[in-house]
Amino acid sequence: MKWGEREKETVRAWSGHVTAPVHLTVEKTLDERSSDLVDFARELARMVPGLTVEISEREVRDLPAILVGSGWIFHGIPAGAELRPFLEILALSGQKTPPAVDPDLFSLLDTLESPRELTLYVTAQCPHCAHMLFDLAPLPYAFPRLIVRVIDASLFPEEARPLGIRAVPTLLHGDDFRWTGRVKIREVLEVVCRQDRGELSAAATIRLLKEGKAQEVARLMARSEHAWKDFPRVLTHPEWSVRLGALVVLEDLAEAHPDLARSYLSPLWERMETAPESVQGDILYAVGLAGDRSWIGVLERWLKEHTPGPDLLEVAREAMEKLGSVIRNP
């Protein structure tokens, strides 16, 4: 890394406010890019009197890494917009007491009983990456079961390319969940920290559906002990793409867990009178997907009491035909 004057000034200003000793470890591997990380750490130590650097050599082909505390792993050289949040993370590692965390996030993270890892893909030029790093900075220190791994997609393109990562920041949790662009950390933590039988909020569910994770949402819902109270709100969301994803979830549930899918219909139907026509059509379609024969009478009464347009009338009739042709226990 070639240190620019602005980056040197950033480090000098930060160093003046750091009173506790700080430490980082560089894991040097057989990867030829290891030397870049070592050079960065040693130059940083020359500018910061209270910083000590340990070089750990490993005879493996793994990615080289900068380790800060027990919860931060950087595969890359923090530069550009990344430098300031990296220094904040480094400063937090020297504190004797855990940093304060927003109570809303604390209530989620305090439930962690086993380790969780987030992988964040960034580039030095990305301002949104820096915002996400700042948001995540205190969490691994306050909750040691949380680990954040940061990978520079420019320095290690062979890591990003097979995963189809074309934009940063991209945040991954396991193989199933990813978030791209600006995201509220609470929505991420709801997924990361949820217990197997818990439920997600409407906001977190909507975010997953926008990321194309309808099947994953269906699997989470199927493992819950009860219906998610906010799901009818998702099914009637103003955005068609969100409603479409929610209908895919409902269809998957109707096939694998018909009783659970059917439990959403009554609270969904309560929204029928006040919903716009486009949403009414999706409610009718949902009834056809997940209802049983008892819903035929509900639809017949609705048709008698209302004068729907031709499009709604067609959806209602198709729903009744579908309900009449399937065998589902009431």
C-alpha positions in Angstrom: 0.0 0.0 0.0 1.3 3.5 -0.9 0.4 5.8 2.0 -1.0 9.1 0.8 -0.8 12.3 2.8 -4.5 12.2 3.6 -4.2 8.7 5.0 -1.2 9.6 7.1 -3.0 12.6 8.5 -6.0 10.4 9.3 -3.7 8.0 11.3 -1.9 10.8 13.1 -5.2 12.4 14.2 -6.5 9.0 15.3 -3.3 8.2 17.2 -3.6 11.4 19.2 -6.9 10.2 20.8 -5.8 6.6 21.5 -4.5 6.3 25.1 -4.5 2.5 25.6 -2.1 0.2 23.9 -3.4 -1.6 20.8 -2.3 -4.7 19.1 -2.9 -6.5 15.9 -1.7 -9.8 14.4 -0.9 -10.4 10.7 -1.3 -14.0 9.6 1.3 -14.4 6.8 0.6 -17.3 4.5 2.1 -18.7 1.3 -0.1 -16.3 -0.6 2.1 -13.7 -2.3 -0.1 -10.9 -1.2 0.9 -11.5 2.4 3.7 -9.1 2.2 1.3 -6.3 1.4 -0.5 -6.8 4.6 2.7 -7.1 6.6 4.0 -3.8 5.1 0.8 -2.1 5.9 0.9 -3.2 9.6 4.5 -2.3 10.1 4.1 1.2 8.5 1.0 1.7 10.7 3.1 0.7 13.8 5.8 3.2 12.9 3.2 6.0 12.9 1.4 4.9 16.1 3.6 4.6 19.2 1.1 2.5 21.2 0.6 -0.1 18.5 2.3 -3.5 18.5 2.3 -5.9 15.6 2.8 -9.6 15.7 3.6 -11.5 12.5 2.3 -15.1 12.6 3.6 -17.3 9.7 1.6 -20.2 8.4 2.8 -22.6 5.8 -0.7 -22.8 4.1 -2.3 -21.4 0.9 -5.0 -19.6 2.9 -5.7 -15.9 2.5 -3.4 -13.7 4.6 -5.2 -11.8 7.3 -5.0 -8.9 9.8 -6.6 -10.0 13.1 -7.9 -7.4 15.5 -9.2 -8.6 18.8 -10.9 -12.0 18.7 -13.8 -11.0 16.5 -12.4 -9.1 13.5 -10.6 -10.7 10.5 -9.5 -8.5 7.6 -8.4 -10.1 4.4 -7.1 -7.0 2.8 -5.4 -3.7 3.4 -7.7 -1.0 5.0 -7.3 2.0 2.8 -9.3 4.8 1.4 -12.8 4.9 3.0 -12.0 1.7 4.9 -9.2 3.2 6.9 -11.2 5.3 9.5 -13.6 2.4 10.5 -10.6 0.1 10.7 -8.9 2.5 13.1 -12.1 2.7 15.1 -12.2 -1.1 15.3 -8.5 -1.1 16.4 -9.2 1.5 19.1 -12.1 -0.5 20.5 -9.8 -3.6 20.8 -7.8 -1.7 23.4 -10.7 -0.9 25.7 -10.8 -2.8 29.0 -14.6 -2.8 29.1 -17.0 -3.8 26.3 -18.3 -0.9 24.3 -21.9 0.3 24.6 -24.3 -1.2 22.1 -27.7 0.1 21.1 -30.3 -1.5 23.4 -32.3 -2.7 20.4 -29.3 -4.6 19.1 -28.3 -5.8 22.5 -31.7 -7.6 23.0 -30.9 -9.6 19.8 -27.2 -10.3 20.3 -27.7 -11.2 24.0 -29.6 -14.4 22.8 -26.6 -15.8 21.0 -25.7 -19.2 22.5 -23.3 -20.4 19.7 -20.8 -18.6 17.4 -22.0 -16.8 14.3 -19.9 -15.4 11.5 -20.6 -12.6 9.0 -18.5 -12.2 5.9 -18.4 -8.7 4.4 -17.1 -8.0 0.9 -15.8 -4.4 0.5 -13.5 -2.2 -1.6 -11.4 0.7 -0.6 -13.3 3.2 -2.7 -16.8 2.2 -1.4 -18.3 4.8 1.0 -21.2 2.5 2.0 -18.7 -0.2 3.0 -17.3 2.3 5.5 -20.7 3.0 7.0 -21.4 -0.7 7.4 -18.0 -1.2 9.1 -18.7 1.6 11.5 -22.2 0.0 12.3 -20.6 -3.4 13.0 -17.5 -2.1 14.8 -18.4 -2.6 18.5 -20.5 -5.7 18.1 -17.8 -8.5 18.2 -16.3 -6.8 21.3 -19.6 -6.6 23.1 -20.6 -10.1 22.0 -17.6 -12.4 21.5 -19.7 -15.1 19.8 -20.0 -12.8 16.8 -17.2 -12.8 14.3 -16.9 -10.5 11.3 -14.7 -11.4 8.4 -13.9 -8.6 5.9 -12.6 -9.5 2.4 -11.3 -6.9 -0.1 -13.0 -7.9 -3.3 -10.5 -6.0 -5.3 -7.4 -7.6 -3.7 -9.0 -11.1 -3.7 -11.3 -11.2 -6.7 -11.0 -15.0 -6.8 -13.0 -15.1 -3.6 -15.8 -12.8 -4.7 -16.2 -14.0 -8.3 -17.5 -17.6 -7.6 -20.1 -16.2 -5.3 -21.5 -13.8 -7.9 -20.6 -10.7 -5.9 -20.8 -7.8 -8.3 -21.5 -4.9 -5.9 -20.2 -3.8 -2.5 -20.9 -3.9 0.3 -22.2 -7.4 0.2 -22.7 -9.1 3.6 -23.1 -12.9 3.8 -24.3 -15.2 6.6 -23.8 -18.8 5.7 -24.7 -20.1 2.3 -28.3 -18.8 2.3 -28.4 -15.2 3.3 -26.8 -12.1 1.7 -27.5 -8.4 1.8 -26.2 -5.9 -0.8 -25.9 -2.2 -0.4 -27.0 -0.1 2.5 -28.9 -2.3 5.0 -30.1 -1.8 8.6 -27.9 -3.9 10.9 -30.9 -4.8 13.0 -32.5 -6.6 10.0 -29.3 -8.6 9.5 -29.0 -9.5 13.2 -32.6 -10.7 13.3 -31.5 -13.4 10.8 -28.1 -14.0 12.4 -29.4 -14.2 16.0 -32.8 -15.7 15.6 -33.5 -18.9 17.4 -34.7 -21.8 15.2 -38.3 -21.3 16.4 -38.4 -17.5 16.4 -39.9 -15.1 13.9 -38.6 -12.2 11.8 -40.1 -8.8 11.7 -41.9 -7.5 8.6 -38.8 -5.3 7.7 -36.4 -8.2 7.9 -38.7 -10.5 5.9 -39.2 -7.8 3.2 -35.5 -7.4 2.9 -34.9 -11.1 2.4 -37.7 -11.2 -0.2 -36.1 -8.3 -2.1 -32.9 -10.3 -2.1 -34.7 -13.2 -3.7 -34.7 -15.4 -0.6 -38.4 -16.6 -0.7 -37.5 -20.3 -0.2 -35.2 -19.5 2.7 -38.0 -17.4 4.3 -40.4 -20.4 3.8 -37.9 -22.7 5.6 -37.6 -20.3 8.5 -41.3 -20.0 8.8 -41.8 -23.8 8.7 -39.5 -24.2 11.7 -41.3 -21.7 13.8 -43.6 -22.7 16.6 -46.4 -20.4 15.5 -47.4 -18.2 12.6 -45.5 -15.0 12.1 -47.8 -12.2 13.1 -46.3 -9.7 10.6 -46.5 -11.9 7.5 -50.0 -10.7 6.4 -48.6 -7.2 6.3 -45.9 -8.5 4.0 -48.5 -10.2 1.8 -50.2 -6.9 1.4 -47.1 -4.7 0.9 -47.5 -1.9 -1.6 -44.7 -3.2 -3.8 -45.7 -5.9 -6.2 -42.3 -7.6 -6.1 -42.6 -8.0 -2.3 -46.1 -9.4 -2.6 -44.9 -11.8 -5.3 -42.1 -13.1 -3.1 -44.6 -13.5 -0.2 -47.0 -15.5 -2.4 -44.1 -17.8 -3.4 -43.5 -18.3 0.4 -47.2 -19.1 0.9 -47.2 -21.5 -2.0 -44.2 -23.4 -0.6 -45.9 -23.5 2.8 -49.2 -24.7 1.3 -47.4 -27.6 -0.3 -45.3 -28.7 2.7 -47.3 -27.3 5.7 -50.9 -26.7 4.7 -52.2 -26.0 8.2 -49.6 -23.4 8.8 -50.2 -21.7 5.4 -54.0 -21.7 6.0 -53.5 -20.0 9.4 -52.4 -16.8 7.6 -55.6 -16.5 5.6 -58.0 -15.1 8.3 -55.8 -12.2 9.3 -55.0 -11.6 5.7 -58.7 -11.5 4.8 -59.3 -8.9 7.5 -57.3 -6.5 5.2 -59.5 -7.2 2.2 -62.0 -4.3 2.7 -59.4 -1.5 3.0 -56.8 -2.9 0.5 -56.4 -1.4 -3.0 -57.7 -3.5 -5.9 -54.3 -4.8 -6.9 -53.7 -6.1 -3.4 -57.3 -7.5 -3.2 -56.4 -9.6 -6.2 -53.4 -11.1 -4.4 -55.5 -11.8 -1.3 -57.9 -13.7 -3.5 -55.1 -15.6 -5.1 -53.6 -16.4 -1.7 -56.9 -17.9 -0.6 -56.9 -20.1 -3.7 -53.3 -21.2 -2.9 -53.7 -22.0 0.8 -57.5 -22.3 1.6 -59.7 -25.3 2.0 -63.3 -25.8 0.9 -64.7 -23.7 3.8 -63.3 -20.7 2.0 -65.6 -21.2 -1.0 -68.5 -19.8 1.1 -66.4 -16.8 2.2 -65.6 -15.9 -1.4 -69.3 -16.4 -2.5 -70.5 -14.1 0.2 -67.9 -11.5 -0.8 -69.0 -11.6 -4.4 -72.7 -11.2 -3.4 -71.8 -8.1 -1.2 -69.5 -6.5 -3.7 -69.4 -5.6 -7.4 -65.8 -6.4 -8.4 -64.4 -5.4 -11.7 -63.7 -8.1 -14.3 -60.2 -8.7 -13.3 -61.0 -9.3 -9.6 -64.0 -11.3 -10.6 -61.8 -13.6 -12.7 -59.3 -14.1 -9.8 -62.1 -14.9 -7.3 -63.7 -17.5 -9.6 -60.3 -19.1 -10.3 -59.7 -19.3 -6.6 -63.1 -21.0 -6.0 -62.4 -23.4 -8.8 -59.0 -24.3 -7.3 -60.6 -24.7 -3.8 -63.3 -27.0 -5.2 -60.7 -29.2 -6.9 -58.4 -29.9 -4.0 -58.8 -32.0 -1.0 -57.6 -30.3 2.2 -58.8 -31.0 5.7 -60.9 -28.0 7.0 
